[in-house]
Amino acid sequence: MLTKFPLIFLAYLAVLLYYCIFDFNLVIALVFACSLGIALYRKYFLLFPVLLVLTVFFFIVATDSHQKMTTQAQNVSQTKIIPDSIQVNGDLLSFQGNEAGEKYQVYDTLQSEKEKKFYENLKQNCTISFTGNLEVPERQRNFNGFDEQKYLATQGIYREIIITSISKIKTNRVLDLHVLRRSAIVWVQSHFPKPMSNYMTGLLFGYLDKDFEQMGDIYSSLGIIHLFALSGMQVNFFIDGLRKILLRLGIRRDIVDILQIPFSIIYAFLTGLSVSILRALFQKNIKLTGLDNIALTTLILMFVSPKFLLTAGGQLTLFYAFAISMLSHLFISKKESLTEKVHLTSKLKQMIIASSALSLLVLPVLIFNFYIFQPLSILLTIGFGVLFDLVLLPLLLTAFLLSLTGLTLNLNWIFKTLEAFIQLVDRPFHYPLILGKPNAIQLILLLSITALLLDFWTQKKLRWLLLSSLFIIFFICKNPSQPTITAVDVGQGDSIFLKDRFNKQTILIDTGGRLNIPEKSWQKAQTESNASKTLIPYLESEGVSQIDQLILTHTDDDHVGDFLNLADKIKIKEVWVSPGELTCPDFVDKLKKAKIPIHLTQVGDEISIFNSQLQVLSNGYTGKGDNNDSIVTYGNFYGKKFLFTGDLEQDGEMKLLKNYPDLKVDILKAGHHGSKTSSNPKFIKQIQPQLAIISVGKNNHYGHPNQQTLDTFKKYKVKSLRTDQNGAIKLTEIKGLWRISTVR
């Protein structure tokens, strides 16, 4: 006997199957196997042919992706620009291009202000001929870090083009939906002032310019940046508006249903074909209701955009939609849904409860991707969601349509006031909760317990048991039990993080950073700090909400350049500096801006960690804050001796040996990124390290690490690990032994 199966169960199995093929994990595979057992037990035999079709399809997509990654063209000399992907940021140009059926991510450095204006105003299809380098996108370099290669692959991009010079530009006036969207974006940017134009392009066309980055960072810290991720709010606004207009014109409802489909396709292109928009449009056009609606939407998305579940945006938009479908019947009673007037207080209370439940249900997926949660976002989402949906969106659409007729509706004062208010709210709530990244087992447990909690909320004893279980798992995610020492890959710079068990003591030695290069005003770009993409995400994924001691070894930007950016995201209890560093005015200005207590280091200072102490062996030898003025620290942790030397050069190394003639080391953080000016053979011979960790940038123009240094390590049988080749390097203490792991 064949039993009819619930559509949502098929979608659930399809998601598990999807991850088994695209991103295999043993835990998910076991859950999938158990779920298949349940299907057999319940006689859902019709599920299996459908799953077989999905398996074949997923394997075809995965195989095609692998082949494209390994068999791309070796040389490309021209490409057709996808116009609505153009981003001009200072003298930096980026866009996506098509050539011979392949899609590329393209980067160029603009040579003049005239060239910059050309691309800012470009709203035509355009083919460029160029010389440049074809490169494989960068893979993940830090634990839990961003993987550009995987991200671009989800968009069908497997190679990057770095342009060195452009020889020919050919435009044509062929109109398509990409050109239409680009024309709308350029129109808004040229007819409306900032910040109004940013909100208009963001809320109407799904495009946020780079100069919105600073404000977007504040929205992110408050947990409401998702309001700019076009989805159900905008889809409901535009499609419901279209339907009302057509119905009032006397068009039959069945005809309106048909006209809604091409409108949805055009709207999807005009908003950049984001997965959240596609999900919302499918849900709006599918006539099924409740969980059947979201189940069918999931299955369609798997065929239309097969890699959407490999992105954080895809996971969250789908899970939010599923959670809303699950919760709708709990918080909207039949009586209230049939009543036109509901008491305002009761309705507000209901909205807060529903929003809190939704946040709790989505929280495991949220922290799996972003590691942080802002509790205030529950209230802010309600308030600002209403503001964006009922006020700003209609006003911006009206202003845009009027501008096409030659009339100007300048509402910039509204958006300036809004941003001033947002900044005011952000000040006391600037630091969100940092909860760390759950592993696969923890994620499944969090999702399962949260679902049970909502189902059994009325049973008091069970409710408190489930809440306690959630708290314990969140605590474990935030406070890993094993001590670690990590050389974070910050490129050409240094950042060493020491973390005791349960995060009870944290020490960071340097922050990394970029060297500042003088630029003309038109060349200045809005760029994220290096730490925002490397150090900060790693610390947040480890559940680190406070650094107890930040040791800034000396004043070079590649060691301390991201100090203020780090302090803006993670609380710092105390900064340790040398007397020589205080002779550098720019560095002193940073310390003043940070407003963090300062400890002036002395030789012999100690910080308790790992049931031992990190000891200061030198607080500088020159008094100038330069390389040989680096703070040098030493610790004997769980049977291994560690030495962290900053950028100490050979003169400093010899002075260190003179002061500590019996110094022996097991793990050395090599001085000055493996430069030939450091790692004196006499020094290495004397301290006898077993392992040298070299923190160095990939393809750096200094030529670090120098071959002479590598030869010295080889001569004295010192194993070396390099962040340029190995990515981040982590030592984890397990039962008294240090286990070494690298990202690559």
C-alpha positions in Angstrom: 0.0 0.0 0.0 1.4 3.4 -1.0 0.9 6.2 1.6 0.7 9.8 0.5 3.6 11.8 2.0 3.6 15.4 3.3 5.2 17.7 0.8 7.2 19.4 3.6 8.8 16.0 4.5 10.0 15.7 0.9 11.5 19.2 1.1 13.2 18.3 4.4 14.8 15.2 2.8 15.7 17.1 -0.3 17.6 19.6 1.8 19.5 16.9 3.7 20.3 15.2 0.4 21.5 18.5 -1.0 24.1 18.9 1.7 25.2 15.3 1.5 26.1 15.9 -2.1 27.3 19.6 -2.2 28.8 19.9 1.3 29.2 16.5 2.8 29.1 16.2 6.6 28.9 12.8 8.4 26.4 14.1 11.0 24.0 15.3 8.2 24.5 12.0 6.4 23.4 10.1 9.5 20.4 12.3 10.0 19.5 11.7 6.4 19.8 8.0 6.8 17.6 8.0 9.9 15.0 10.1 8.1 14.9 7.6 5.2 14.3 4.9 7.8 11.3 6.9 9.0 10.0 7.3 5.4 10.2 3.5 5.0 8.5 2.9 8.3 5.6 5.2 7.3 5.5 3.6 3.9 6.3 6.8 2.0 7.5 4.7 -0.9 6.7 7.4 -3.5 9.3 9.6 -2.0 12.2 7.5 -3.3 11.8 7.9 -7.1 11.6 11.7 -6.5 14.7 11.6 -4.3 16.4 9.6 -7.0 15.7 12.3 -9.6 17.0 14.9 -7.2 20.1 12.9 -6.6 20.9 12.6 -10.3 20.2 16.4 -10.8 22.4 17.4 -7.8 25.3 15.1 -9.0 25.1 16.7 -12.5 25.3 20.2 -11.0 28.1 19.3 -8.6 30.1 17.5 -11.4 29.6 20.4 -13.8 30.8 22.9 -11.1 33.9 20.8 -10.5 34.7 20.5 -14.2 34.4 24.3 -14.7 36.7 24.9 -11.7 39.4 22.8 -13.3 38.9 23.3 -17.0 38.4 27.0 -17.5 40.1 28.9 -20.4 43.7 29.8 -19.7 43.6 33.2 -21.5 40.8 35.8 -21.9 41.3 39.0 -23.8 37.8 40.5 -23.9 34.5 40.3 -22.0 31.0 41.7 -22.1 30.2 43.7 -19.0 27.0 42.8 -17.1 26.1 46.4 -16.6 24.1 46.2 -13.4 27.0 44.5 -11.6 29.3 47.6 -12.0 30.7 48.9 -8.7 33.0 52.0 -8.8 34.7 52.6 -5.5 37.3 55.3 -5.5 39.8 54.2 -8.2 38.7 50.6 -7.9 36.3 49.1 -10.5 34.7 45.7 -10.3 32.0 44.0 -12.4 30.9 40.7 -13.7 31.5 39.8 -17.3 30.6 37.1 -19.9 32.8 35.6 -22.5 32.3 32.5 -24.6 29.5 31.3 -22.3 31.6 31.7 -19.1 31.1 34.2 -16.3 34.0 36.1 -14.7 34.5 38.5 -11.8 36.6 41.4 -13.1 38.7 43.9 -11.2 40.5 47.0 -12.5 42.3 50.1 -11.1 41.1 53.2 -12.8 43.8 55.5 -14.2 41.9 58.9 -14.3 38.9 60.7 -12.9 37.5 60.8 -16.5 37.7 57.0 -16.7 35.9 56.8 -13.3 33.1 59.0 -14.5 32.6 56.9 -17.6 32.0 53.8 -15.6 29.9 55.6 -13.0 27.5 56.7 -15.8 27.7 53.6 -18.0 24.2 52.3 -18.8 24.7 50.4 -22.0 25.9 47.0 -22.9 29.7 47.2 -23.4 32.5 44.9 -24.5 36.0 45.6 -23.5 39.3 44.3 -24.9 42.2 44.1 -22.4 45.3 42.5 -21.2 45.3 41.1 -17.7 45.7 38.0 -15.5 43.3 35.2 -15.1 43.3 33.9 -11.6 41.6 31.2 -9.5 39.6 33.0 -6.7 41.1 32.8 -3.2 40.1 29.9 -1.0 39.4 30.1 2.7 42.5 31.4 4.6 41.2 31.5 8.2 39.3 29.0 10.4 35.6 29.8 9.8 36.7 32.5 7.4 35.3 33.7 4.1 35.8 31.5 1.1 35.7 33.6 -2.0 36.1 30.6 -4.3 33.0 28.9 -2.9 31.0 32.2 -2.8 31.7 33.0 -6.5 31.0 29.4 -7.5 27.5 29.8 -6.2 27.1 32.6 -8.8 28.6 30.4 -11.6 31.9 32.3 -11.5 35.1 30.2 -11.4 37.8 32.7 -12.4 38.8 36.3 -11.7 40.3 38.7 -14.2 42.7 41.3 -12.9 43.0 43.9 -15.7 46.4 45.6 -16.3 45.3 47.7 -19.3 42.3 48.2 -21.6 42.9 48.6 -25.3 39.3 48.9 -26.7 35.8 49.7 -25.4 32.8 49.0 -27.7 29.3 50.0 -26.6 25.9 49.0 -28.1 22.4 50.2 -27.5 20.7 46.8 -27.2 18.2 47.0 -24.4 17.8 44.1 -21.9 16.7 43.8 -18.3 20.3 44.2 -17.0 20.6 47.5 -18.9 17.2 48.6 -17.6 18.2 48.0 -14.0 21.5 49.7 -14.5 19.8 52.7 -16.1 17.5 53.0 -13.1 20.4 52.9 -10.7 22.4 55.5 -12.6 19.2 57.7 -12.8 18.7 57.6 -9.1 22.4 58.3 -8.3 22.4 61.3 -10.6 19.0 62.8 -9.7 18.8 62.3 -5.9 21.2 63.3 -3.1 22.9 60.9 -0.7 21.8 59.2 1.6 18.4 59.2 -0.1 19.7 57.7 -3.3 21.3 54.8 -1.3 17.9 53.9 0.3 16.2 54.3 -3.1 18.6 52.0 -5.0 18.6 49.6 -2.0 14.9 49.3 -1.4 13.7 49.5 -5.0 16.5 47.8 -7.0 18.5 45.7 -4.5 21.7 47.7 -5.0 23.7 49.3 -2.2 26.7 51.5 -3.2 30.1 51.1 -1.5 29.7 54.5 0.2 26.8 53.0 2.2 29.3 50.7 3.9 29.8 52.7 7.1 26.1 53.1 7.7 25.4 49.5 6.7 27.9 48.5 9.4 25.7 50.2 12.0 22.5 48.5 10.7 24.4 45.2 10.9 25.5 45.8 14.5 21.9 46.5 15.4 20.7 43.3 13.6 18.5 45.0 11.1 20.6 45.0 7.9 18.2 42.4 6.6 15.6 45.1 5.9 17.7 46.0 2.9 17.7 42.4 1.6 14.8 42.6 -0.8 12.3 39.9 -0.1 8.7 39.4 1.1 8.2 43.1 2.1 8.9 44.5 -1.4 7.3 41.6 -3.2 4.0 42.0 -1.4 4.1 45.8 -1.8 4.6 45.7 -5.6 2.5 42.6 -6.5 -0.4 43.6 -4.3 -0.2 47.1 -5.7 -0.2 45.7 -9.3 -3.2 43.5 -8.5 -5.2 46.3 -7.0 -4.6 48.5 -10.0 -5.5 45.9 -12.5 -8.6 44.7 -10.6 -9.8 48.3 -10.3 -9.4 48.7 -14.1 -12.0 45.9 -14.4 -9.6 43.1 -15.5 -10.8 39.7 -14.5 -9.1 38.0 -11.6 -7.9 35.0 -13.7 -6.3 37.4 -16.2 -4.6 39.3 -13.3 -3.2 36.0 -12.1 -1.6 35.4 -15.6 -0.3 39.0 -15.9 1.3 38.7 -12.4 3.7 36.0 -13.7 5.6 38.2 -16.4 5.6 41.1 -13.9 7.3 38.8 -11.4 10.0 37.8 -13.9 10.7 41.5 -14.8 10.7 42.5 -11.1 13.2 39.7 -10.3 15.6 41.0 -12.9 15.2 44.6 -11.8 16.1 43.6 -8.3 19.2 41.6 -9.2 17.8 38.1 -9.2 18.6 37.7 -5.5 17.6 34.4 -4.0 15.4 36.1 -1.4 13.4 37.8 -4.1 13.1 34.6 -6.1 11.9 32.8 -2.9 9.3 35.5 -2.2 8.1 35.6 -5.8 7.7 31.8 -5.9 5.7 31.9 -2.7 3.5 34.7 -4.0 2.7 32.9 -7.2 2.3 29.4 -5.9 -1.4 28.9 -4.9 -0.6 26.3 -2.2 -0.7 27.6 1.4 1.2 27.1 4.6 4.0 24.5 4.7 3.0 23.1 1.3 3.8 26.5 -0.2 7.3 26.8 1.3 8.0 23.1 0.5 7.2 23.5 -3.2 9.1 26.8 -3.2 12.2 25.0 -1.8 12.0 22.3 -4.5 11.6 24.9 -7.3 14.5 26.9 -6.1 16.7 23.9 -6.1 16.2 23.6 -9.8 16.2 27.3 -10.7 19.1 28.3 -8.5 20.8 25.0 -7.5 23.5 26.5 -5.3 21.4 28.8 -3.3 21.6 26.7 -0.1 25.4 27.1 -0.1 25.1 30.8 0.7 24.2 32.4 4.0 21.5 34.5 2.3 19.9 31.5 0.8 19.9 29.5 4.0 18.4 32.4 6.0 15.7 33.5 3.6 14.5 29.9 3.3 14.6 29.3 7.0 12.9 32.6 7.9 10.1 31.7 5.5 9.8 28.2 7.0 9.8 29.6 10.5 7.1 32.2 9.7 4.9 29.4 8.2 5.4 27.3 11.3 4.6 30.1 13.7 1.8 31.8 11.9 -0.9 29.5 13.3 0.4 29.9 16.8 0.2 33.7 17.0 -2.7 34.5 14.7 -5.9 32.9 15.9 -8.9 32.4 13.7 -10.9 34.8 15.7 -8.4 37.6 15.3 -7.9 36.9 11.6 -11.7 37.4 11.1 -11.9 40.5 13.2 -11.3 43.9 11.6 -10.3 45.7 14.7 -7.8 44.3 17.2 -6.8 46.2 20.3 -3.5 48.0 19.6 -1.9 46.9 22.8 -2.9 43.3 22.2 -1.6 43.4 18.6 1.7 44.9 19.6 2.1 42.3 22.3 1.3 39.6 19.8 3.9 41.0 17.3 6.6 41.1 20.0 5.9 37.5 21.0 5.8 36.3 17.4 9.0 38.2 16.6 10.8 36.8 19.7 9.7 33.3 18.8 10.9 33.8 15.2 14.3 35.2 16.4 14.7 32.2 18.7 13.9 29.7 15.9 16.2 31.3 13.4 19.0 32.0 15.9 20.9 28.7 15.4 21.1 29.3 11.6 22.0 33.0 12.2 24.9 32.4 14.5 26.1 29.5 12.3 26.7 32.0 9.6 27.4 35.3 11.4 28.3 34.2 15.1 26.5 37.3 16.6 23.0 38.2 17.8 21.6 41.6 18.7 18.6 41.1 21.2 17.4 44.6 20.4 16.8 43.6 16.8 13.6 41.9 17.9 12.0 45.3 18.7 13.9 47.2 16.0 12.7 44.8 13.3 9.1 45.5 14.2 9.5 49.2 14.4 11.7 49.7 11.4 10.0 47.0 9.4 6.7 49.0 9.6 8.6 52.2 8.8 10.3 50.7 5.7 7.2 48.9 4.5 4.5 51.5 5.1 6.4 54.8 4.8 9.8 54.7 3.1 9.0 52.3 0.3 5.9 54.1 -0.9 7.7 57.5 -0.6 10.7 56.3 -2.5 8.6 54.8 -5.3 6.6 58.0 -5.6 9.7 60.1 -5.7 11.3 57.9 -8.3 8.2 57.9 -10.6 7.8 61.6 -10.3 11.5 62.1 -11.2 10.8 60.4 -14.5 8.2 63.1 -15.4 10.7 65.9 -14.5 9.4 66.6 -11.0 11.7 66.4 -8.0 10.6 65.2 -4.5 13.6 65.8 -2.3 13.1 63.8 0.9 16.8 63.7 1.9 16.0 65.3 5.3 14.0 62.2 6.2 16.9 59.9 5.6 19.4 62.2 7.3 17.1 62.2 10.3 16.7 58.4 10.2 20.5 57.9 10.1 21.1 60.3 13.0 18.5 58.4 15.0 20.1 55.0 14.0 23.5 56.3 15.2 21.9 57.5 18.4 20.4 54.1 19.1 23.6 52.3 18.2 25.8 54.0 20.8 24.5 52.2 23.9 23.9 48.9 22.1 26.9 48.9 19.8 28.3 45.6 20.8 26.0 42.6 20.0 26.1 39.3 21.8 28.9 37.1 20.4 27.8 33.5 20.6 30.4 31.7 18.5 29.9 29.2 15.7 28.2 25.9 16.5 29.5 22.7 14.8 27.2 20.4 12.9 26.1 18.4 16.0 25.5 21.5 18.0 23.5 23.1 15.2 21.2 20.1 14.8 20.7 20.0 18.5 19.9 23.7 18.7 17.4 23.5 15.9 15.7 20.3 17.3 15.5 21.7 20.9 14.2 25.0 19.7 11.4 23.3 17.6 10.5 21.2 20.6 10.4 24.2 22.9 7.9 26.0 20.7 5.7 22.9 20.4 5.7 22.2 24.2 5.9 25.8 25.5 2.7 25.4 27.6 4.2 22.4 29.5 6.1 24.2 32.2 8.5 21.5 33.4 9.4 20.5 29.9 9.8 24.1 28.9 12.4 24.8 31.6 14.3 21.6 30.7 14.5 22.6 27.0 15.5 26.1 27.9 18.2 24.8 30.1 19.4 22.5 27.3 19.5 25.5 24.9 21.5 27.6 27.4 24.1 24.8 27.9 24.6 24.3 24.1 24.9 28.1 23.5 27.4 28.2 26.4 29.5 25.4 24.9 29.4 27.2 21.4 30.5 30.4 23.0 33.1 28.9 25.3 35.2 26.1 23.7 36.8 23.9 26.2 40.2 23.5 24.6 43.0 26.1 24.9 44.4 27.4 21.6 47.1 29.5 20.2 46.4 30.8 16.6 48.5 32.7 14.1 45.6 34.4 12.3 46.2 34.9 8.6 46.0 38.7 8.3 48.0 38.8 5.1 51.3 40.8 5.3 51.1 41.4 9.0 51.0 39.8 12.4 48.2 38.7 14.8 48.6 35.9 17.3 45.7 35.0 19.5 46.0 33.0 22.8 42.8 31.7 24.3 42.5 29.7 27.5 39.8 27.1 28.0 36.2 28.4 28.2 37.6 31.8 27.0 38.4 32.6 30.7 41.6 34.5 29.5 42.3 36.0 26.1 45.5 37.6 24.9 46.0 39.1 21.4 49.4 40.0 20.1 49.0 42.6 17.3 46.0 43.2 15.1 47.4 43.2 11.5 46.6 46.1 9.1 47.4 47.7 5.8 50.1 50.2 5.0 48.5 53.6 4.0 49.4 54.9 0.5 48.9 58.6 -0.3 46.0 59.0 -2.8 44.1 61.8 -4.6 40.6 62.5 -3.4 38.9 60.8 -6.4 41.0 57.6 -5.8 40.0 57.1 -2.2 37.9 54.0 -1.8 35.5 52.9 0.9 37.2 49.6 2.0 36.7 47.3 4.8 39.6 47.0 7.2 41.7 43.9 6.8 40.7 42.8 10.3 37.0 42.9 9.3 37.6 40.1 6.9 40.2 38.1 8.8 40.8 38.6 12.5 37.3 39.8 13.7 35.3 37.0 12.1 37.7 34.4 13.6 37.4 35.9 17.1 33.6 36.1 16.8 33.4 32.5 15.6 35.4 31.5 18.7 32.8 33.2 20.9 35.3 36.0 22.0 33.4 39.0 23.2 36.3 40.6 25.1 40.1 40.6 24.7 41.7 40.8 28.2 45.1 42.0 27.1 46.0 43.4 23.6 49.8 43.5 23.2 50.8 45.9 20.4 54.4 45.0 19.9 55.5 48.1 17.9 54.0 50.9 15.7 54.2 49.5 12.2 50.7 49.5 10.5 51.0 45.8 9.5 51.0 45.1 13.3 48.7 47.8 14.8 46.9 49.3 11.8 43.6 47.7 12.5 43.6 48.4 16.3 40.7 50.9 16.1 38.6 48.7 13.8 39.1 45.8 16.3 38.1 48.0 19.2 35.0 49.0 17.4 33.8 45.4 17.2 35.2 43.6 20.2 35.7 45.1 23.7 39.3 45.4 24.8 40.0 45.4 28.5 43.6 46.7 28.4 46.3 47.6 25.9 50.0 46.8 26.5 52.5 49.1 24.8 56.2 49.8 25.2 57.6 53.2 26.2 59.1 53.6 22.8 55.7 53.4 21.1 54.6 56.5 23.0 57.1 58.5 21.1 55.1 58.0 17.8 52.4 60.7 17.5 50.1 58.8 15.1 50.1 55.8 17.4 49.4 57.9 20.4 46.4 59.4 18.6 45.0 55.9 18.0 45.4 55.1 21.7 43.5 58.4 22.6 40.7 57.6 20.2 40.3 54.1 21.5 39.8 55.3 25.2 41.1 52.0 26.5 43.2 51.6 29.7 46.9 51.4 28.8 49.6 49.3 30.5 53.2 50.5 30.0 55.1 47.2 29.8 58.2 46.5 31.9 60.6 43.6 31.6 59.3 40.8 33.8 55.6 41.7 33.5 53.4 38.6 33.4 49.9 37.7 32.3 48.3 34.5 33.8 47.1 32.0 31.1 47.2 28.3 30.4 47.9 27.6 34.1 51.2 29.5 33.6 52.3 33.0 32.6 53.1 34.9 29.4 56.2 36.9 30.4 57.6 40.0 28.9 61.3 39.4 28.1 61.8 42.7 26.4 59.9 46.0 26.1 62.1 47.3 23.4 65.8 48.1 22.7 65.7 51.4 20.8 63.0 53.5 22.4 61.6 54.4 19.0 58.7 52.0 18.5 60.4 50.4 15.5 61.2 46.8 14.7 63.9 46.4 17.3 61.7 48.0 19.8 59.2 45.2 19.6 57.7 43.7 22.8 59.0 40.2 23.1 57.0 37.7 25.1 57.6 34.1 26.3 55.6 31.3 27.9 56.0 27.7 28.9 52.5 26.2 28.2 51.7 22.6 28.8 55.3 21.4 28.3 56.1 23.6 25.2 58.1 26.8 25.3 56.7 29.6 23.0 58.5 32.8 21.9 56.7 35.7 20.2 59.1 38.2 18.8 57.1 40.8 16.8 59.4 42.3 14.2 62.5 41.9 16.2 65.6 42.0 13.9 69.0 40.4 14.3 70.5 43.2 16.5 67.5 42.7 18.9 67.9 39.0 18.8 71.5 39.2 19.9 70.6 41.5 22.8 67.9 39.1 23.8 70.4 36.3 23.9 72.8 38.4 25.9 70.1 39.0 28.5 68.8 35.4 28.4 71.8 33.2 27.5 70.0 30.0 28.5 66.8 30.7 26.5 65.4 27.6 24.8 62.3 27.6 22.6 60.0 24.9 21.1 57.7 27.1 19.0 59.0 30.4 17.6 57.0 33.1 16.0 59.6 34.1 13.5 60.6 37.7 13.6 59.7 40.3 10.8 57.7 37.8 8.6 60.8 35.7 7.8 62.9 38.6 6.5 66.6 38.1 6.2 67.0 40.9 8.7 65.7 38.5 11.4 66.3 34.9 12.5 70.1 35.2 12.9 71.7 31.7 12.5 73.4 32.2 15.9 70.0 33.0 17.5 68.3 30.0 15.9 71.1 27.7 16.9 71.0 28.9 20.5 67.3 28.8 21.1 66.8 25.4 19.2 63.2 25.8 18.1 61.3 22.7 16.8 58.8 24.8 14.8 58.8 28.3 13.3 55.6 30.1 12.5 56.0 32.7 9.8 53.1 35.2 9.5 53.4 36.5 5.9 51.2 37.7 3.1 50.7 35.8 -0.1 52.8 37.1 -3.0 53.9 40.1 -0.9 56.2 42.6 -2.7 58.8 42.4 0.1 59.8 38.9 -0.9 59.1 37.5 2.6 60.0 35.0 3.8 63.5 35.3 2.5 65.2 32.2 1.2 68.2 32.9 3.5 65.9 32.6 6.5 64.3 29.4 5.2 67.8 27.9 4.6 68.7 28.8 8.3 65.6 26.9 9.5 66.5 24.0 7.3 70.1 23.9 8.5 69.0 23.7 12.1 66.2 21.3 11.4 63.4 23.7 12.3 60.1 22.9 10.7 58.4 26.0 9.4 54.7 26.8 8.7 53.7 29.9 6.7 50.4 31.7 6.6 50.8 32.5 2.9 50.9 28.7 2.1 49.1 27.2 5.1 46.6 29.9 5.9 45.9 30.3 9.6 47.9 28.1 11.9 46.3 26.8 15.2 47.8 24.9 18.1 45.2 23.2 20.3 46.0 21.7 23.6 44.5 18.2 24.0 45.4 16.2 27.2 48.7 18.0 27.7 49.8 17.8 24.1 49.6 20.5 21.4 48.0 19.5 18.1 48.8 21.6 15.1 46.1 22.3 12.5 46.1 24.6 9.5 43.4 25.9 7.2 45.2 24.4 4.2 
